[in-house]
Amino acid sequence: MSLPNHSIMTIRKLKKVVKMNSFYSYTLRTHTGLIRSSNQDRIKVLSSREMILDCLLADGMGGHQGGDLAATLAIECFEKFSFPSPEIEENISSLFQNINEKIKDEQRREEKLKEMGTTLVYAQVKMLPIPEIYLAHIGDSRAYLLLDKNLFTLTKDHSVGEEMLAQNLYSSRDLIGNRKEDFALFKALGHIESEGIKESMSSCFLPSSFWKSCSCQNWCLLLCSDGLHGVISHQTMQETLIKTTLSLEEKSEELLARALEAGGRDNISFILIEKTEKTKE
């Protein structure tokens, strides 16, 4: 049986920098890395809704063909999604459910695709002088927020190592990674029953009151696959993002260069969204 005619793209490299207004800019980067023969990551930023950025990063899995297809299906569903509800959590659980069902349809259609799936990390950014940010994720693709020169992790991986830590079976986060099994995922789209999507996804909301209380005028949001956060340290990412002498594009180039210097053993993808009082030209 042949595969359905989906637009599976072997994207090796992508770079895009967009200045949205006097406050906001974003950049997207994806790279195959130095070991893999294909890029199974997909990234997309939509700005079709007034003063809102909708951002999605998908890291496909399940072999070359399966990973490509799962991540591509995620982006195709995202591009067609209409955000029908006034409740953001309802919208995103519906989006994640749509993607999950599309992947399961392909698994049922083709036996060799039954292991395919994808991680997802989604961000909605309301581009106001005092913003609002909503995040949701499944898997080990992450979101970080840079505030006052400190980089905070906003998501928790749905991995065996993180679950061991949560259940106090590991005494320290430093122990995660000593076993190969620690990186295994117990949640990914394509491997969840659709009625359980809302309970399976993890979410985070940063309302306008949060920004007022922390008095931060400048910040940077990072969404990334494990091809970035899995090879360079939290400290390295923070040191790169706090460099005031670098433009957003230069920061993204340095992050990518650091990941490649560290071996580039996986596909490397990330989205950077920056809010500054005066965006660098």
Buried (B, 14 or more C-beta within 10 A) or exposed (E): EEEEEEEBBEBBEBEBBBBBEEBBBBBBBBBBBBEBEBBBBBBBBBBEEEEBBBBBBBBBBBBEBBBBBBBBBBBBBBEEBEBEEEEBBEBBBBBBBBBBBBBBEBBEEBEEBBBBBBBBBBBBBBBBEEBBBBBBBBBBBBBBBBBEEEBEBBBBBBBBBBBBBEEEEBEEEEBBEEEEEBBEBBBBBBBBEBEEBBEBBBBBEBBBEBBEEEEBEBBBBBBBBBBBBBBBEEEBBBBBBBEEEBBBBBBBBBBBEBBBEBEBBBBBBBBBBBBBEEBBE
